[in-house]
Amino acid sequence: MKWWISLQAELGNFQQRRTIYIFALKMSFIAVILSVAIILVMLPVLRWLGLLPLPILDAIRLSILFAWFIGGIVSGALALLAGYAIHKLAVSRAEFERLSRTDMLSGLLNRRAFTEALDEAQSDASLVIFDVDRFKTINDRYGHASGDAVIVAVSQIFSSIFEGRDVIARLGGEEFGAIVHGHDMAERVARIEGVKALIADQAIAVEGGAVKITISAGVADIWSERKKEVVYAAADKALYLAKALGRNRVVHESEWLNHVWHRSPVEEDPETAPYLAEQHRYGHGI
């Protein structure tokens, strides 16, 4: 891996064909320079041994000429072949890396890639966990092919909405994750509400007709001091509340915390205490 990185840094990105020709040209010049250096070292030795049939200056001129025309062309051709081989390897490696980070059905990022993106998120962002409501009913009634069609349609809507710095991924099954950026939390929630409404209004073609679906979402805020596992757990709890309150809704973590706060004292609910303590510690109280 270190060799590969150093090669890419020194010679350029071999996914681009232009790099192949630059690589071949560099190799040709290096081969010619090395050939000339070796010749200049060897000619005095050959003359001293009496094996040089030409005057030393003529031999040098002829040797340099052959080094350029023969050594340069041969080494350039070999470097060109090697460059194409490296190009294919680079393209294959890039494609493998892309596939390893992509969900095959939806075309979105997979859980692994999403986890990496979440680890890199710092502030002015929210984590959203989406879930397609009553997805099992669609599979049972229309078949798994129709369920796949729903996943693809929802993924396309997500892709059209979450762009730029935002990140969208399929986490598995009918569950999706998004990292939504924006300085204002209310604006981020409004965008998520807009996605929910858009999906609810759109009929999705499936085998045997069309279906209308809804989604539920749990939202938790991201800031630099907050551990990502805490963010994810908070969003998951908010999603659970969205489902419990009837589905087809977006629930921010503050609403879940408020719900738990009024349901029972903090001391009686050890699961809730860490979230409440963290909210108040960093000024994100409910």
N, C-alpha and C positions, 0 to 999 in steps of 0.2 A: 504493500500500500504506500509506504514512504517513497519507494522508487517511482511508483506511478505518479504521485503528487509532484515530485521533483521534476519528472519528465514533462508533465503538463505545464508546470511553471516556467521551465527553461525554454521549451520548444513551442509552446502555444497549445491551444485547445484543438485536439485532433478530431473533434466532431465537425470542424469546418474544413472543407477541402482545400482552401487556400493555405492552410497550415502544412499540408502535405508537400506542396511545391517549395515553400520556404524551407522546410526540413531537408528536402532533396538538394536544394541549392547550398545550404549550409554544409551538408555532408560532402558535397563535391569540392567545395573550397577547402575543407579540412583535409580531404584525401589528397588534393593536389599539393597543399602546403607540406604535409607530411612526406609525400613522395619526393618533393624537391629537397627537403631537408635531408632525407636519407641519401639521395643522389649526391648532394654536395659533400656528405661525409664519406661516401664510398669512392668517388672519383679519384681523390688523391691516393687512396690506398691501391686502387687498380693501376694507376699510373706508376706508383712505386714498384708494384709487382710486375710491371711490364705487360699488363693485360689490356691496356687502353690503346686502341689502334688510331685514335684521333688526337689532335691537339686538345689540351685541357679546356680551352675556351669554347671550341666547337662542340666538344662533348657536353659541356654544361648547357649550351644553347639547345642542342638536340634533345637532351634529357628533359629540359623544362618544357619543350614543345610536346614531347610524347606524354609528359605528365599531365599537361592540360587536355590534350585531345583524346588520349586513351584513358588515363587514370580518372580524369574528370568525368568523361562520358560514362564509363563503366560504373564508377562509384555513384554517380548521379542516378543512373538507371536502377541500381540496386537499392539506393536510398528511397527512390520513388516507390518501388515495390514494397519496401518495408513501411513506408509512410501510409500506403493504402491499407496494409495489414493492421497498422496501429489505428488508423481511422475506423476500420470496421470494428475493432476491439472497443474503441472509445464509444462508438454509437451503440454497440450492443450493451456495454456497461451502463450507459446513460438510460437506455430503454429498460434494462433490468432494474435499475434503481427506481425508475418511474413506476414500473409495474409493482415493485415491492411496497410502494407507498400509495397505491391506488386501489380503490374498491372496484372490482371488475364489473359489477352490475350497474352501479350508479355512475361510475366515472369520477366520483368525488375522491378526496383523500380518504385513507383508511384510518383505523384507530391508532396505529403506530405513528403515522405522520401527524395526526391531530395531537397526540400526546406531546410530540416534540414541539409543535407550534404553541401549545399551551404552556410548556415549560419556558418558552422564550417571551411570552406575553408579559408586559411589565405594568402598564397602567392605562387609564382612560379606555378601558375595555370591559366587556361583560362576557361571561361564558353562558351559552344557552344550550340546554339539552332538549331536543325536540323528540316527540314520540307520536307516531300515527295512531289516532284513536281507533280502537276496535279493529285492528289490522287482522287479527286471527279470524274474525267473522268474514272478512273479504276472502281470505284464503279458503275457508271452509265452504263458502257459498259459490265462489266463482272459480276456484282453483288457484294453484300456486303461480301459474303463468300470469294470471290477472294481478296477483299480489306483486309480482315482479314489475308489471306495467305501472302499478301505483308507485312503487319505489322509484322507478325511472322518472315518472312525471313529477313527483315531488322534488327529486334531485335537480331536475332542470329548472324548476321555479327557484329553488335555493341558489343555484349557480347564477341565475340572472339578477338576484337581489344582492347577494353577498359578494362583493367584488373589491378590488384594490387591496387594502390592508386586511380586510376581513378574511376569515378562514371558515370553510364549511367542509364537513366530513360525514361519512356514514360510519357510525360506530358499531353497527351490527344489527341485523334484523330490521325492524322498523324504527330504530333509534338513530338520530342524527345529532351532531354537535356543531356549534358555531362559536367563533370568537368574533364578537362585533365591536368595532372600534368607534370612538367618538367621545368628545370631551364631556358631553352632557348625558347623564344616565337616563333622564327622561326621554331624550331623543333616541337613545338606543332601544329602549323599551317600545317606543312608538314604532320604530322600524320593525321590530319583532311582531308587534300587533298587526302591522300591515301585511306581513308575510302570512300570518295566521288567517287573516280575512281573505287574502288572495287565494289561498288554497281552498278555503271553505266555499268560495264562489265558483270554483272551476270544476267542471265535470271531466272525469278521466275515463277514456275509452278502455273497456276491458272486454274479454270474451263474453258474448251474450248481452252486451249493452254498455251502459256507462254508469259510473258510480261517483257520488260526491263524498268526499272525506273531510275530516277535520284533524287538526293537530293540537297537541298540548305542549306547553313549553315551561321549563323552569330556568330562571335567570339568577346568576350570582355575579357580583362585581369582582374585578381583578385590580389589585394594586400591588406595588412592588414588594411590600413587606409581607404580603399574605401568601401562605403556603398554597400551592396549587391543589393539593389533595383536599384541603379545606374548601376551596372554591368549588371543586367538583362535587363534593359531598353536599354543599349548600344548594347547588343547582339541582342535584338529584332530589333533595328533599322538597324543593319548590315544585319540581315536576310531579312528585307524588301528590302534593296538595292539589295541583291543577287537575289531576285525574280524579282525586277524591271529591272535588267540588263540582264535578259534572263534565269534565273534559272541554275541549274547544276553548281553551283559555291560556293566557300567559300569566304566570305567577312569579313575581320577583321574590328573592329570598327574604326581604323585609316583611312581606305579607305572610310568609310561612312562619317567620319568627314571631310576628304579632299574633298569629293564630295560636301558636304553642304557648306564648306568654299568657294569653287570656284563658287557655284551656287548663293550665296547671302551673304551679310555682316552679321556678327554675330548679330549686333544690330537689324537686321530685322527678326531674327529667334530666338525668346526667348527659343524655345525648345532645341536649339543646345548649347546655351551659357553655361549651367551648365557642359556639357560634355567637351567642349573645355577648360573651366576654370580648371576643375579637371585634365585633361590631362597635361596641362602646369604646374600646381601647383606641381604635383608629378613627373615631369620629363618624362612623357610618351607622349610627343608632337608628332604631325604627321610630 
